[in-house]
């Protein structure tokens, strides 16, 4: 298996670390390229098992560390806002793969924040599909009581207080993420206080492009997601163009699992139960392997 780690440069000159998983096995008639965009604060290595799996089915797969994450720099040295992970970092990877794979079709898998961050950039040319994995609206009132109060307190007080104390947002013991740069974390908290989340008219820039993704879209969510509930997921999906949008909401017991949660889909143990649906859907636009609830 050919796996290459390399750096690309965003248009502001910032160096970003990426990994390329070369397609193995059969090659489709036309090259198929998948970009996996991580959740807020999660480094690219967490997505390597899924990327390796997808490459074995003929897909070229790319993962990326956003600025201040993983191998893309010290979070203490990053002063940019959260939207730059899209407007500069995601955009840099898209430009790179477009140049390297000139005749390919492109697909995006966005996990959690890696999905809604796409609202800050226009869809790339030749984008053929979009998969939204555990992607939800961060507005605090998209969560049931009393969790909405807890989230409000976190967005409004706890995150700004932690940043004031440490200069960054420290890692939570209950999250897979890494410490966040100061302004990345402050933006994240600010979005969560806005009724329209990233589309709020008070924001500059605002994430106004989600409805522009007029391609086949598959949203995958789980009933035991400890970070985002179904209402939150449905709220973000309402911002998307409803054409060619399929939402699969999975209860773990439907596939013989006790739990999946916000991160379980990415774990290697799902290569037989959940990962095949990505190959099937990207290849054919259909799902035949699940009997779970579809919205």
C-alpha positions in Angstrom: 0.0 0.0 0.0 1.4 3.4 -1.0 0.8 6.0 1.7 2.6 9.4 1.3 2.7 12.2 3.8 3.4 15.6 2.2 2.9 19.3 2.7 0.9 21.8 0.7 0.8 25.6 1.1 -2.3 27.6 1.6 -2.6 30.9 -0.3 -1.5 32.8 2.8 1.7 30.8 2.8 0.8 28.5 5.7 2.2 25.0 5.4 -0.4 22.2 5.9 0.4 18.5 6.4 -1.6 15.9 4.4 -1.6 12.2 3.7 -2.3 10.5 0.4 -3.6 7.0 0.2 -3.1 5.7 -3.3 -5.9 3.7 -4.9 -5.2 0.0 -4.9 -6.9 -3.0 -6.5 -9.2 -2.3 -9.4 -9.1 1.1 -11.0 -12.5 2.6 -12.2 -12.8 3.9 -15.7 -12.5 7.4 -14.3 -10.3 8.3 -11.3 -12.3 8.8 -8.1 -10.8 11.0 -5.4 -12.0 11.3 -1.8 -11.1 14.1 0.6 -11.8 13.4 4.3 -12.2 16.5 6.4 -11.8 16.0 10.2 -14.0 17.2 13.0 -13.0 20.3 15.0 -9.8 19.5 16.8 -9.3 16.0 15.5 -6.1 15.2 13.7 -5.9 13.4 10.4 -4.4 10.2 11.8 -7.8 9.3 13.3 -9.2 8.9 9.8 -6.3 6.8 8.5 -8.0 3.3 8.9 -11.0 4.5 6.9 -8.8 6.1 4.3 -6.8 2.8 3.9 -10.0 0.9 3.5 -11.4 3.2 0.9 -8.2 3.1 -1.1 -8.5 -0.7 -1.4 -11.7 -0.2 -3.4 -10.1 2.0 -6.1 -10.4 5.4 -4.4 -7.5 7.9 -4.1 -8.0 9.3 -0.6 -6.6 12.4 1.1 -6.6 13.5 4.7 -5.5 16.8 6.2 -4.4 18.5 9.4 -5.9 22.0 9.6 -3.6 24.8 10.8 -2.7 24.4 14.5 -3.7 20.7 14.4 -1.5 17.6 14.4 1.5 18.1 12.1 0.2 21.4 10.8 1.8 23.6 13.5 1.6 24.7 17.1 -1.9 25.8 18.2 -0.3 28.5 20.3 1.1 30.1 17.2 -2.1 30.1 15.1 -4.1 33.4 15.4 -6.5 32.8 12.5 -10.3 32.4 12.8 -12.1 29.1 12.4 -13.4 29.9 9.0 -9.8 29.8 7.6 -9.8 26.0 8.1 -12.3 26.1 5.1 -11.4 29.2 3.1 -7.6 28.5 3.3 -6.9 24.9 4.4 -9.7 22.9 2.7 -9.4 25.2 -0.3 -5.7 24.4 -0.5 -6.3 20.7 -0.6 -9.0 21.0 -3.2 -6.7 23.0 -5.4 -3.9 20.5 -5.0 -6.1 17.4 -5.8 -7.7 19.2 -8.8 -4.3 19.9 -10.2 -2.9 16.4 -9.6 -6.0 14.5 -10.7 -7.0 16.6 -13.7 -9.7 14.2 -15.0 -11.1 12.8 -11.8 -14.4 12.9 -10.1 -14.3 14.2 -6.5 -16.0 13.2 -3.3 -16.0 14.7 0.2 -16.5 13.0 3.6 -17.0 15.6 6.3 -17.0 14.4 9.9 -18.8 16.7 12.4 -17.3 20.2 11.9 -15.6 18.9 8.8 -19.0 18.9 7.3 -20.5 22.3 8.3 -17.2 24.1 7.6 -17.9 23.5 3.9 -20.5 26.3 4.3 -17.7 28.8 4.1 -16.5 27.8 0.6 -18.2 27.2 -2.7 -18.4 23.6 -4.0 -15.4 22.6 -6.0 -15.8 21.8 -9.7 -16.4 18.1 -10.5 -17.6 17.4 -7.0 -19.8 14.3 -7.4 -21.0 13.5 -3.9 -20.9 14.7 -0.3 -21.1 12.5 2.8 -21.9 14.2 6.1 -21.0 12.0 9.0 -22.2 13.1 12.4 -22.7 16.6 11.2 -25.0 18.8 13.2 -25.9 22.4 14.1 -24.0 23.8 17.0 -26.5 26.4 18.1 -27.2 25.6 21.8 -31.0 25.6 21.4 -30.8 22.8 18.9 -30.2 20.5 21.9 -32.8 19.3 24.4 -33.2 20.7 27.9 -31.1 20.6 30.1 -28.2 19.9 27.7 -29.0 23.2 25.9 -28.2 25.1 29.1 -25.0 23.2 29.6 -23.9 24.0 26.0 -24.9 27.6 26.4 -22.7 27.9 29.5 -19.8 26.2 27.7 -20.1 28.5 24.6 -20.7 31.7 26.6 -18.4 31.3 29.6 -16.3 28.1 30.0 -14.5 28.2 26.6 -13.6 32.0 26.8 -12.5 31.4 30.4 -10.3 28.5 29.6 -8.7 30.4 26.7 -8.1 33.4 29.0 -6.3 31.1 31.4 -4.3 28.9 29.0 -4.0 30.9 25.8 -5.6 27.9 23.9 -8.5 25.6 24.5 -7.1 22.5 26.4 -8.0 19.0 25.4 -11.1 17.5 27.0 -10.6 14.0 28.5 -13.9 13.0 27.0 -13.1 14.1 23.4 -10.7 12.7 20.8 -9.7 16.2 19.8 -6.5 18.2 20.4 -6.0 21.7 22.0 -7.5 24.4 19.8 -5.9 27.7 18.8 -7.3 30.7 20.6 -9.4 32.3 17.9 -10.4 29.0 16.4 -12.0 28.1 19.7 -13.6 31.5 20.3 -15.2 31.4 16.8 -16.5 27.9 17.5 -18.1 29.1 20.7 -19.5 32.3 19.0 -21.1 30.2 16.2 -22.8 28.1 18.8 -24.5 31.2 20.3 -26.0 32.2 17.0 -29.5 31.1 16.1 -28.5 30.6 12.5 -25.1 29.1 13.5 -22.5 29.7 10.7 -25.2 31.3 8.5 -26.0 34.1 11.0 -26.1 37.5 9.3 -24.0 39.0 12.1 -21.0 36.9 11.0 -18.2 38.1 8.7 -17.6 35.9 6.9 -20.7 33.8 7.2 -21.1 30.2 6.0 -23.6 30.9 3.3 -22.7 28.1 0.9 -24.2 24.9 2.3 -27.3 25.2 0.1 -25.0 25.5 -3.0 -23.9 21.8 -2.7 -26.2 20.6 -5.4 -24.8 17.1 -5.6 -25.9 13.8 -4.2 -25.6 14.0 -0.4 -25.6 11.2 2.2 -26.0 12.2 5.9 -25.3 9.5 8.5 -26.2 10.0 12.1 -26.6 7.8 15.2 -29.2 7.6 17.9 -26.6 7.4 20.7 -24.4 10.3 19.5 -23.3 11.9 22.7 -22.2 15.1 21.0 -25.1 15.8 18.6 -28.7 14.8 18.8 -31.1 14.2 15.9 -32.6 17.7 16.2 -29.2 19.2 15.7 -28.5 17.0 12.7 -31.9 17.8 11.1 -31.3 21.5 11.7 -28.0 21.5 9.7 -29.6 19.3 7.0 -32.4 21.9 6.6 -29.7 24.4 5.5 -28.7 22.1 2.6 -30.3 21.8 -0.8 -32.9 19.1 -0.3 -32.5 17.6 -3.8 -30.6 14.3 -3.7 -30.3 14.3 0.0 -30.5 11.0 1.9 -30.4 10.8 5.7 -29.7 7.5 7.4 -30.3 7.5 11.2 -28.9 4.4 12.7 -29.7 2.8 16.1 -26.7 0.7 17.2 -28.8 -2.4 18.0 -29.9 -2.4 14.4 -26.4 -3.5 13.4 -25.7 -5.6 16.4 -23.7 -2.9 18.3 -24.1 -1.6 21.8 -22.8 1.9 21.0 -21.4 3.9 18.1 -21.7 7.5 19.2 -20.0 10.5 17.6 -16.7 8.7 16.8 -17.6 5.0 16.5 -18.1 5.0 12.8 -14.4 5.8 12.3 -13.1 2.9 14.3 -11.6 -0.1 12.4 -14.2 -2.5 13.9 -16.8 -1.0 11.5 -15.0 -2.1 8.3 -17.5 -4.9 7.9 -20.7 -3.3 9.2 -20.7 0.4 8.3 -17.8 1.2 6.0 -19.2 -0.8 3.0 -22.1 1.6 2.7 -19.6 4.4 1.8 -18.2 2.3 -1.0 -21.6 1.4 -2.3 -23.1 4.8 -2.1 -20.1 6.7 -3.6 -20.0 4.1 -6.4 -23.7 3.8 -7.2 -25.6 6.4 -5.2 -27.6 3.6 -3.6 -27.8 1.9 -0.2 -28.9 -1.7 -0.1 -27.1 -3.0 2.9 -29.0 -1.1 5.7 -32.5 -1.5 6.9 -32.2 1.4 9.3 -34.5 4.4 9.4 -34.1 6.7 6.4 -35.4 10.3 6.6 
